[in-house]
Amino acid sequence: MNLSQLELLRTLHENGFNLSKAADSMHIVQSAVSRQLHLFEEELGSPLLTRNGKKLTGLTELGQKVLAQASTIQQAKKNIKSLASEYRNGDSGILHVATTHTQAKYFLPKPIQRFRAKYPGVKVYIVQSSPDHLIDFLHNDQADLAICTEKVAEDETLIINPCYEWHHAVVIPKEHPLASGDLTLERLASFPILTYSLGFTGRSNIEKAFNDRELQMDVVLAAADTDIIKTYVRLGLGVGLIASMAYDPIADTDLVVRNLPGLIPSSMTKIAYLRQNYLPAYSRHFIEELLDAAQEMNA
């Protein structure tokens, strides 16, 4: 048994047990794949794959267990490479951060600026997407860290660090009826609402607040981007429910912002990364910068 045979089993699984595709992926001829697989099964004394004639169709029970061990070995190889790279030059590298538009624009600039001052040799690449995709980026090695509010707590393979608590606010034109008087969910529900798409920026807490009061929201526009919501608020399409930190006191002077204390549950932005991954020192220091920036926001 050797590491190449374990890699072969993993590659076959990833390519739907297609010998030709697995061979191309490993840059070897198909006959070599078949021979290595035969030698592997012969050594173990039991088949690893199910077959229909000459066609591979899946994994046997033993094959499934061997694949799980092979995945552990593959992860160990990856972590060893990360350790070696850090040992050679721990002050350089690339940090891939997966996050949403709101976090990238309103929370990350200050900690990234501070981090780059301390680690000029580390490039920071921001990957923006939905919370569902952010988790996929972690599992597919397209991101080292994910920063978002929704979804990450549902994945047990992740280490989760609570980062900062925040609240929603309503933004309206200055002449809007909600610009004055007491704010209640009943008043909000009487107007068309513009807010985040499902799965983004605490939308689940907005839904919960209205559902708990048995109120129906008339969501006429939903977007992942806060700036888009504010644009359509300016056009008079309805009232905007946004993250309070996304109100810019300089750029948004034409809008009135009103916080919603006690009306909508607070949300928690989290930092997540794969439990099995080794994080270089600069990645851990980046997390520290995020947590320091969060403390300043909540001070």
BELZI-V817662 format. One record per run of one state. SS is the DSSP state (2 for helix, 1 for strand, 0 for the rest). FROM is the first residue (numbers start at 0). TO is the last residue. If there is no record, write none. Layout:
BEGIN
ss: {SS & SS}
from: {FROM & FROM}
to: {TO & TO}
END
This chain:
BEGIN
ss: {0 & 2 & 0 & 2 & 0 & 2 & 0 & 1 & 0 & 1 & 0 & 2 & 0 & 1 & 0 & 2 & 0 & 2 & 0 & 1 & 0 & 2 & 0 & 1 & 0 & 2 & 0 & 1 & 0 & 1 & 0 & 2 & 0 & 2 & 0 & 1 & 0 & 2 & 0 & 1 & 0 & 2 & 0 & 1 & 2 & 0 & 1 & 0 & 1 & 0 & 2 & 0}
from: {0 & 2 & 14 & 18 & 26 & 29 & 44 & 48 & 52 & 54 & 59 & 60 & 88 & 92 & 99 & 100 & 106 & 107 & 118 & 121 & 128 & 130 & 139 & 144 & 148 & 151 & 154 & 157 & 166 & 167 & 173 & 176 & 179 & 184 & 189 & 192 & 196 & 202 & 212 & 218 & 223 & 225 & 234 & 238 & 243 & 246 & 254 & 259 & 266 & 274 & 280 & 298}
to: {1 & 13 & 17 & 25 & 28 & 43 & 47 & 51 & 53 & 58 & 59 & 87 & 91 & 98 & 99 & 105 & 106 & 117 & 120 & 127 & 129 & 138 & 143 & 147 & 150 & 153 & 156 & 165 & 166 & 172 & 175 & 178 & 183 & 188 & 191 & 195 & 201 & 211 & 217 & 222 & 224 & 233 & 237 & 242 & 245 & 253 & 258 & 265 & 273 & 279 & 297 & 298}
END
